[in-house]
Amino acid sequence: MMMTNETETNSKYPTHTVYFLKTKEGSNKPEWIKAGVAWGHLDGEGLNLSLDSLGQKIALTVRKNKPNIK
């Protein structure tokens, strides 16, 4: 998979950890469960995520919304 300049990352190691929050019965504090890792884009406009879900590796890219000019 080839990355564009917009989504290239500076680090070989993740810069963020991704969690999902599970409600715990009888507690107002959720349980934090590690779901994967993320790397920030060099342009500061997004992240590449690598998630582990049910034994599957899922790759996602998150980009900051740009305004619609009409």
URNOR-V52169 format. One record per residue. N is the residue number from 1. RES is the residue in three letters. PHI is phi in radians with two decimals (none if undefined). OMEGA is omega in radians with two decimals (999 if undefined). D_CENTER is the distance of its C-alpha to the mean C-alpha in whole Angstrom. Layout:
# URNOR-V52169
<<N:RES:PHI:OMEGA:D_CENTER> <N:RES:PHI:OMEGA:D_CENTER>>
This chain:
# URNOR-V52169
<<1:MET:none:-3.14:18> <2:MET:-1.68:3.14:18> <3:MET:-1.69:3.03:16> <4:THR:-1.51:3.10:17> <5:ASN:-1.02:-3.12:18> <6:GLU:-1.13:-3.03:15> <7:THR:-1.92:3.10:12> <8:GLU:-1.18:3.13:14> <9:THR:-1.96:-3.08:13> <10:ASN:-1.63:-2.98:15> <11:SER:-2.07:3.05:14> <12:LYS:-1.39:3.12:15> <13:TYR:-1.85:-3.13:13> <14:PRO:-1.02:3.09:10> <15:THR:-1.74:-3.11:10> <16:HIS:-2.43:2.99:7> <17:THR:-2.01:-3.11:8> <18:VAL:-1.79:3.13:6> <19:TYR:-2.21:2.84:9> <20:PHE:-1.98:-3.05:11> <21:LEU:-1.84:-3.12:14> <22:LYS:-1.88:3.12:18> <23:THR:-1.15:3.10:21> <24:LYS:-1.77:3.13:24> <25:GLU:-1.07:3.11:27> <26:GLY:1.41:-3.14:29> <27:SER:-2.39:3.08:27> <28:ASN:-1.62:3.09:25> <29:LYS:-1.83:3.13:22> <30:PRO:-1.31:3.03:20> <31:GLU:-1.51:3.12:19> <32:TRP:-1.62:-3.11:15> <33:ILE:-2.04:-3.11:14> <34:LYS:-1.14:-3.12:12> <35:ALA:-1.96:-3.12:9> <36:GLY:2.82:-3.10:8> <37:VAL:-2.40:-3.13:6> <38:ALA:-2.55:3.08:4> <39:TRP:-2.16:3.09:7> <40:GLY:-1.32:3.08:9> <41:HIS:-1.28:3.14:11> <42:LEU:-1.03:-3.11:15> <43:ASP:-1.43:3.11:16> <44:GLY:1.26:-3.05:13> <45:GLU:-1.80:-3.13:12> <46:GLY:-3.11:-3.10:9> <47:LEU:-2.46:2.89:6> <48:ASN:-1.77:-3.13:6> <49:LEU:-1.96:3.01:4> <50:SER:-2.16:-3.07:7> <51:LEU:-1.92:3.03:8> <52:ASP:-1.93:-3.13:11> <53:SER:-2.37:3.14:13> <54:LEU:0.90:3.10:17> <55:GLY:1.39:3.13:17> <56:GLN:-1.83:3.01:15> <57:LYS:-1.55:-3.12:13> <58:ILE:-2.12:3.11:10> <59:ALA:-1.79:3.12:9> <60:LEU:-2.29:2.99:7> <61:THR:-2.12:3.11:7> <62:VAL:-1.97:3.12:7> <63:ARG:-2.16:3.07:10> <64:LYS:-1.11:3.10:12> <65:ASN:-1.16:3.05:15> <66:LYS:-1.86:-3.11:19> <67:PRO:-1.13:3.05:22> <68:ASN:-1.41:3.10:24> <69:ILE:-1.85:-3.11:27> <70:LYS:-2.00:999:30>>
